[in-house]
């Protein structure tokens, strides 16, 4: 289901729900509004920091619930028990998000773009689908004439 978000642009309320069974679609929708608050915060972060491409923040409870509906219960390691969202702004208003785990001591520690990039790239190195997804998104955007960042920005 699409609706207008605070920016006036269409927004899909819950990710990936078109391929889920009805029960899981309802579960995703229960958390959609709260999860959207976190993604709206990401949008504001990148608007306020236009030279940033990466961000790492605590994963919200609603986001965690949605990820667990899609992928099952998260199993962090003892040395990295805290779930974080690592976000990459691929192009203006286009962001990709993955879940990474870190130590309790990392909570509240601001990261530079370079530090957040290191976390993102480390995850992408271990999970090839991340780069494949980004390449597909950029190709589709270019095909439709959408604005993408200069080549060096996404590297």
N, C-alpha and C positions, 0 to 999 in steps of 0.2 A: 504494500500500500504506500502510495506517495502522498506527501503533504509538503507544505511550505515550511521551511525552518526560519529562524530569526533573520537570515540573510535574504529571504525572498526566493531562494533557489529551491527546486524540488529536492526532497530528501527521502530516502528509503528508511522507514521506521526501524526495521530490524534486519540485520544482514543475513543473506543467504536463505531467507524463509521460503522462497518459492520452491525449493527442492526438499523441504522438510515435511515430515508427517504432520497432520493437523495438530496433534498434541504438542509436538515440539514447537510448531509455529506459535501456538498460544503461549508457551513458556517463554519464548524469545520476546514476544510482544509485551509480556508482563514487565520485562526489564528494559524495554526500548527507551522509554522516556528518561529514566535515570541514566542509562548508558549514553544517551544523546547529550546530556549535560557535560559529560567528560569530553566528548568529541567537540562540543561547542567551545569548551575551554581550550582544546588544542587549536581550533581555528583562531580564537582570540590570541593565543600565544604567538602563532606564526604571523598574524596581522601586526602584533606589537613588536615583533622581532623579525623584520622582513629579510634580514641577512641569514637567518637560521634555516637549516634544512632538517635538522634532527632534534628530537626531544625525548627524554626519558622521564616518566613520572609514575607514581603509584597507580596500579590498576584499580579501578573502582570496583566496588562489590557487584554492581550491575553488569559491568563488562565481564568480570570473572564468571558470573552466573551464565552469561551468554556463551562465553568460550567453552564452559563446561557442558552446556547443552549440546554444543556442536562436536566437541572433542572428548568428552568424558572428564572425570574429576582430575584436577591438576595434582601432580605429585612432585612437589619441590624437594630438593636435596636439603639435608640438615644444615649444610654450610651456606645455603642460599634459599632461605624459606620465604622470602618476600616476593610477591608477584608485581612486576612493573610492566607498564606499556612502553614499548619503544616505538616511536613514531617517526616516519620519514615523510616529509612533504615532497611529493614527486613532481608536482606542478602546482600552480596557483589553485587553491581550493581542492586539491587532490592529495590525499594522504593515505599511507599504508601503515598498519599497526600490527605488531606482533607482541607476544607475551614472553618476557624474559624473567629470570629469577636472580635475585641478588641477596646480599647479607642485610640483616637488620640495620647495621651501621650505615648503610647507604641511604636510608630513609631521610628525606629532608636535605640531602646534600645536592646543591645545584651543580649541574654539569655544563661544561662548555659545549658548543656545537661539535668540536673535535672529539671530546670524550663520548658524547652521545652517538656520534658517527661510529666510533670504535665498537660500541656495544651493538649497534645495528649491523655493521659489517661483519662482526664476529658471528652473529646469529645467521646472517645471510650466507656466510661461508659454509656453515654447517647444514643449511636448509636451502638447497638450490631452487626450490619453488618460489622463494621470495624474489630472486632476481628475474626468474621467468615471468612471474606475475607483473613486476614492474615494467619489463620490456613489452609485454602485451598491452598494458595500459597506455604506455607512451606511444606505441605504434598506432593504437586506435585513436588516440588524441590527435596525432599528426595527420592521420588519414582524414580526419574531420576538420582539420585546420585549427585545432585548439591551441592555445598558448601553452608552451612548455618552457621549462627553464633552459638557459644556455647549456650546451653540452658539459662544460666543466663543473657546473653546479651540482649535478647529480652524481658525480664520480666519487 
